[in-house]
């Protein structure tokens, strides 16, 4: 394979040549022109307007969305590079205000369409082509939509209120530094660097890493928990009191186009299957020669030393695994590197974790990771590149129907991780290493399925408890009780884990987001089983799921693949696959 020259820091010039001067002003002028064009069409908005005129205005609305996404993405990505960069922070603040104002000026178009009589709306939907599902989604949100002045106020309130508060959470937590003593040396670490030690072979190092994480967060818990308190109260005030959703989670479910009953079924099946992972943790404790696994140990490696990877080596592995599946998929993933859309280097102030940002159809997505060379960083890279491939395969859609719905957003990412694991298992004949690989898969499956489902279960309770006026300590105790249910007698819990909930950024950024990970992982387990059974015959079906992007509902997309998401048996089937992996692992006993 040709040498890979992997970028360690991305360039944003494909979005905007510069964050000031003519490049920025040109985009702002184009946005203003599109807004004026839309506003000039307002008098023509009538229930019986010709479909051709409606489509012209819809395409103008689409231009506004595209320019807004470009500008908002630039500000977010630049801020992610260094959350302490004052120029980036100032640009984000300025653009937040400008884009809220633009949203408010264009808001009348959405509200007019939502308010149309059913027959008139359906006539226009039937003529809309690729924008159809966007329009159908507007109608779905009709019962929860307020008047134009009220919607404008909410948008302004969010930009200067809760959104700014969540940015503050990111700024605070991104600048935390952590101290850890390893092999006689005291290291000052970022959070991502610290969490790498949670997979260290030495039990005392794993424990020290977690204790240091929660020492720092506990010291700041009053402020962080207060931010979360306001996040929850803001959600309750808007989603329940103003928009009249049935439950706090119902707002997210409606956005995801999933019935509450489907999400309830998913969460109930996950809860009933906690014992599957408790069985695995008991097995892992025996192999680690521990009487009982501690919470510090659930991601512990089974081997005394962890293989390290260079970034180029990791990229080659991921691309090779994709090439074995589909040359087309691998070619799309390679664009992220060729176009320098990867930022891989950890550094102080950089946003932690990893993400992929698919901004616009036709633009290669941007991928952020914090690559430290640990084995876990390789599947993380595969995961984020899967997101990028998903976005690129949906590039033929409108900006309004481009992004996959949240429940399907993990499809290509988790699939990519499984392809990588299969490649590594095929190469490996040593049963000790194979055992390590399978255990790593189960570690990640736990983190993606059961852990995320219990996050959502906690959120449902936290929103109720905060509404009842419960204290921070009571929330922490409730979280700890949920952990005890999740792990049963298989895992010993230490008291500091009661503060884990203030470390989870999704709780702040997007309430009830996390069940999408459980949904996606269990879905991909089913799809991957079909791929193994069907081989290349599976590829057209897989391409079709990804190519839909966000142009149809999750239920419709998956029904075409023969999946009924309302059936508890479907979700149970995912856990049956996980149980099978544990059985495979039990068969890999390695002599002491």
N, C-alpha and C positions, 0 to 999 in steps of 0.2 A: 504494500500500500504506500502511496506517495506520502512524503513527510508532511505533517500538518503544522501549519504556522498559526497557532491559536492566539487570538487577541486576548489580552488579560484586562483590557479596559475598552469599553465601547466608544464609538463615535455616534453623535446624535445629528450629524449634518444631513442625513436623509430626511429628517423631520424638519429641521430648521437650520439654515446655514450659520446663524448666529442668534443669540438670545436678546439682541438689541439692534438698533439701527434699521436699515432698510429691510432685511429679511423678516424681522418681526412686524414692522409697520405694514409691509405688503400683505401679510396674512390678516392683519387687523382691518385693512382697507377692504380686502375681499370679503371678510366676515360682515362688515358694515353694509357692503353692497348687496350681499345675499339677504340680509335682514330687511333692507329697504324694499327689495324685490318681493319678498314674502308679504310685507306689510301693505304694499300697493295692491296685492291680490285679495286682501281681506274683504273688501266690499263685494267681491264675486262669490264668496263662500255662501252658497245656498243649497238646500237639500236637493234641488233639481239641476244643479250646475252640470255642464257637460263633463264627461269623464276625462276628456283630453285636457281641459283646463285644470281639473283637479290634479291630474298627474304632473302637469307643469309645476304647480305649486308644491306638490309632494317632492319633486326633484330639487326644487329650491330649498325646501326644508332639509333635504338630504345634504345639500352643499353646506348648509349651516352646521349640521352635525359633523361632517367631515373636517371642516376647518376647526371646529371646537375641539374635536378629539385630537387633532394634530397638536394644537397649542397646549391643551391640558396634559397630553402625554409627555411633551417636551419638558414641561415644568416638573412633572412627577419624576421622570427619569433623571433629570439633572439633580433634583433634590435627593434622590436615592443614592447618587454617587457620593454625596457628602451632606448629611443632614445638618451640619454646622456651617455650610456655605451660605453666607448672608446674601450674596447676589442671587443664588438659587432660591432661597427662602423669600426674598423680596419679589422675584419674578412670579413665584407660585402665588403669593398673596395678591399681586396685581392682577394676574390672569384669573384667579378665582373670582375676583370681583367683576371683571369684564365678561367672563363666561356665564356667570349667574345673570348679569344684565342681559346678555344675548339670549339666554334660555327664557328669561321672562318676556322678552319681546316676541319670541317665537311661540310662546306658550298657547296663544290664542288658537293656533292651528290644531294642536292636539285636542284642546278642550272643545272646539267646534265639532271635530270629528266624533269625539266621545258622546256628544249631546245629540247627534243626529238620530232621527227615527230609525228603527232597525232596517226597514226596507231600503231607505236611501243609503244607509251605510253599507249594506250588503251589495248594492249595485256598484258602488265605488270599489269595494274590496274585490269584487269579481273582475274588475278591469285593471287591477294594480300590479299584476305580475309578481316579481320577486319581493316586492314590499308587502305582499299579502299578510304574512304572519305578523309583521310589525303592526299593521292596522288591526288585525284580529286581537292582538295583545292590548292595544289601546281600548278596544271595546270590552275586553275582559276586566280591565281596571276601572271601567266606567262607574260601578257602584261605589268606588272608594275615592273618587275624584271630587275635589272641592271647586269652588268658584275661581275664576281667574285671579281676582285680587288676593284671595286666600292662598292660592298656589304660589303667587309671586312672593308673598310674605314668607312662606315656608322656605322657598329657595334662598332668599336673603338671610333668613334666620340660620339656615344650615351653614352657609358659607362663613358667617361671622360667629357662629355659635358652636354647634357640635362638631362640625368638620374641623374647625380651628382647634378645638379641644383634643380631637383625635391626633391631629398633627403634633400637638404638644406632647402627647403620649409617645409618639415616635421619636421626637427630639430628645425627650428625657431618657428613654430607654436605650437609644442608639449611642449616647455618650457615656453610658455606664462602663466602668472598667472593673475587671475581676482579677484577684490575686490567687495564685495556686502554686503550691510547692510540689515539685516533681523531681525525684532523684536528687534531692538536696539543693535544687535551684528554685528560687521564687520567680514565677513568671507573671507579668501583667498582660492580661488577655482581653480581647473582645468577647462578646457573648458567644458568637459562633465558634471562636477558638476554644473557649471554655467548654462548650457542649461536646466538642470532639473527645474530651476526656471522659465523657459519660460512657464511652465504649472502650475505655482503657482496660487492659487485662488485669491490672492490679485493683482488687476490691477497695482498698483504702483510697486510691486515687479517684475512683468513680464516686465514692461517698463524699470525698472532699470537694469534687467539682459541683455536685448537686448542692451541698451545704453552702458553698460560696455563692452559687446562683441565688439561692433563696435568702442568704444573708443580705445581699445587696437589695433584692426586691422587697424583702420584709422591711428593711430600713426605710424604704420609700413607699410602703404599702398604703399609708394614709392618703397620700396624693393620688397614687394610681387607682386605688379603690374608689376614691371620690370621683375621678374621671369616669370610671365605669358606672358608678351610681348615676351620674348625669347622662351617660350614654343610654342607660336603660330608661330613665325617666323621660328623656327626649323621645325615645322610640314609643313608649307607652302613650305619651301625650299626642303624638302625631298619628300613630297607627291605630290606636284604640279609641281615643277620645274624639279625634277629628275625623279619621277615615272610617272608623267603625269596623275594623277587622275583628273577627270573632276572638282570636287569641294573638299574642305577640308573634308567635311563629307563623301564624296564618299569612301575615304580610309577606314574609319570605317565600312561603309556599306558593302564594299567588304570583309573585314575581317569577318564580321558577316554573309556573304553569303545572304545578303538581297539587292534586287534591290533598287536604289535610289527612284524609284517611290513608293515603298511600305512604305519606311520611310517618304517620303513626305506626303503620304496619312494619315499615323498615326498622324503626327504632325498637319496637317490641321484639322483633326477631333478633336484633342485635343483643338486646338485654337478656333474652332467653338463652343466648349462646355464649354468655360470659364464661361458662364452664369449659368451652372448647379451648380458650386460651389459658385458663387456669390449668388444664391438663398439660399444655405445652410448658408453662412455667414450672410445673412440678418436674417434668422431664429435664428441663434446663438446669434446675437446681441440683439434680442428681449428677449431671455431667460436670457441673462446676464444683461438685463435692461440697455443696452447701446444704445444711439441713432444710432450710427454706430460703427461697429467693427473696432478697430485699428489693424494695422499689429502686434502690440504687443499681441493681444488677440486671434489670430486665433487658437491657441492650448489651449486656456483657458479651464479649467474644468468647467462643469456646476454645480458641487457640491462644497460646501465650503471647504471640506477637502478631500484629496486624500488618498486612501488606500495604505498602505505600505506593502511590501512583503520582507520576508527573501529569501535568495538565494535558500535554499532547498525547501521552499514552492513554489517558482516560478518553479523550476525544476519539482516538483511533478505535478503541474498544466499542464505544457507543455506535460509531458509524458502521463498523463491521457487523454488529448485531442487526442494525437496520438494513444493511445491504443483503443479509441472508434472508430477510423477509420480503423486501421490495426495494429495487434500485431507485424507483421514483421517490419513495419515502426518504431514503438515505440522501438523495440529491437535494431534496427540500431542506433537510436538516443541515446539510453542509453550507447552505446559503447564510446561515447565522454567523458562521466563522468567516466565510469569504467576504461578507459585507461589514465585518467588524461590528456586529450587533451583540457581542457577548462582553459582559463585565464580570470577570472571575476572581479578581484579587481582593482578599480581605484587607481592610484598612480602617483605622479609627474614623468614626463618623459615618461610614458607609452603612446603608440599611442592612440589617441582618437577614439571614435566611436566603431564600431563592424564589424567583418568580419569572414568569414569561409575560410580556406585554404585547399582545397583538393589537396594533393601533388602528390600521386601516387596511382594507383589501388592496393587494398589490404591493404593500410594504412588508418586507421581511420583519418578523417580530424581534423585539429586543429581549435578551435573556440575562438575568442577574443571578449569579451564584456567589458563594464565598468558599472558594476551593482551597482546602488546606492539605490536600494530598491523602486524606484518609480514604479507606475503602468505601465508606458510605457516600462520599462525594461523587463517586462514579454513577450510581443509580440516580442520584439527585440530578446530575447533568442529563442523563437519559430521560428523566421525568420532564424536565423543563423543555428539552428539545422536542419531546412528544407534543407538548402544548403548542410549540411553534409550528410543527408539521400540521397539526389540526387546523390552526389558523390559516396556513398557506393553502391547504386543500379546500378551504371554504372561500377562497379569494374571488370567486366569480360572483359573489353575492353583493348586494347593496351594503353600505356601511350600516344600514338599519337592521340588516338580517345576517350580519357577518359573524358575530361572536356566538359561539355555542351556548346554549342554555346551561346554567350552572350545574344541573344534575348530570349533564353529559360532558362537562368541561374536563373531567379527569380521564376520559376514555383513552385518548392517544397517549397521555403521559404515563399512566399505569401500564398500558400495553407495552410501551417502550421499555419500561423497567423489566417486564417479564421476558422480553426478547433478549435483553442483556443477560439476565440470569441464566436463561437457557444456553446462551453461547458459552458462558463461563462453566456451566455444568458439563457441556459436551467436551470441553477441553480438559476437564479434570478427571483423572482416574483414581487419585488418592482419596480413600473413604473419609479420612480426617478432614480434608479440604472440602469435599462434597457436603459433609455434615455441616461445616461452617457456613457454606453457601446457603444451604436450605434453612438453617437456623436464622441467617440474616434475612431471608425472604419472610420467614414467619415473624421476626421482630418487626419488620416494616409493615407486614399485613396487620399485625396487632395495632401498630401506631396509626394506620390509615382507616381501619374498620372500627374496632371496638373503642379505641381511645377517642376517636372523633365522634362516634355516636354518643358516648357518655359526656363529651363536651356539650353536645346539643341538649341532652337530657338535663345537664346542670343548668344550661341557659334558660330552659323552660322554667325551672324552679327558681333561678335567681331573679328573673323578671317578676315572678309572683312575690318572692320574699322582699325584694326592694320596694315593691308597691305596698307591702304591708309594713314598711318602715323598719325592717330588720337591720341590725348593725353589721359592720364589716366583719367582726369576729363571728357573728352568727352565720354569715355567708361562708366564711372559711371553714367553720365546723360542718356546714352542710356539704361543702365540696369534699371534705375529708370522709364523710359518711358515704358519699357516692363512690369514692375511691375504694372504700372497704367493701362495698357491694361488688364492684367491678372485679377486684382481685380475690375476693373470698379468703379462704385459709391458705391459698397458694403463695401469697406474697406478703412479706412483712413491711408495714408502712411506718415511716418516720414522720414526726409531727410537722416538719417544715413543709411537707408536700401539701398541707392545707392551703398554702399560698400559690399553688401552681396556677390557679385561675387568673391571677393578675399578670402572668407571664404570657398569656395566649393572645396575640394581637388580633386574631379574628373576632374575638368578643367585642373589641373596640371598633374595628373597621367595618364589620359586616355581621350584625347579629344573626345567629342561626345559619351561618354559612357552612359550618363544619360537617353537617350530615351529608353534604354533597360528596365528601371524600369517601364516606362509607358506601354511599350509593354507587359511586364510580368504581371503587375497588371490587365490590361484589358483582357489579355488572361485567367488569373486565374479566374476572375469573370465569364467568360463563362464556364470554366471547372467546377467550383464549383456549378453553376446552374445545370449542368448535374449530378453531384454527388448527389445533393439533390433530383433530379428527379428519378435517377436510383438506388441509394443505392449501395449495394455491387456489382452489375453488372458493376459499373463504375470502380472498382479497377483494373481489368486487363488492361484497356486502360490507366489508370494513370501510372501503373507500367511500361508499355511499353514505354511511353513518357520519363520517368526518366531513364529507362534502356538503352535507345539509347545513353545517354551521348553525346559525340560529334562525333558519327559515321555516321551521316547523316545531311542533310541540315535542317534548321528550317522549310522551306516550306514543305519538304517531311514528316518530323515527324508530323507536325500538319495536313497535308492533310489526313494522316491516321486516325486522330481523327475527320475528317470532317470539318476542319477549313480552310478557304481561306483567307490568310492574305493580299491579294491584294484588297479585297472587303471593301470599306468604311463602308458598312453596318455592317460588323463584329465588327469593332472598335466602331461604334455608338451603337451597342448592349451593349457593356460594359458600356457606359455612361447611357444607359437606365436602367441598373441594379442599377447604382449609384443614378439615379433619383428616382427609386423605394425605395431605402433605405432612401432617404430624405423624401419621402411621408410617409414611416413607422414612421419616427422620428416625423413628424408633428402630427401623430396620438397619440403620447405619451405625450400630454399636461399634465402637472402636476400642480395641484392647488398651488397658491402662498401661 
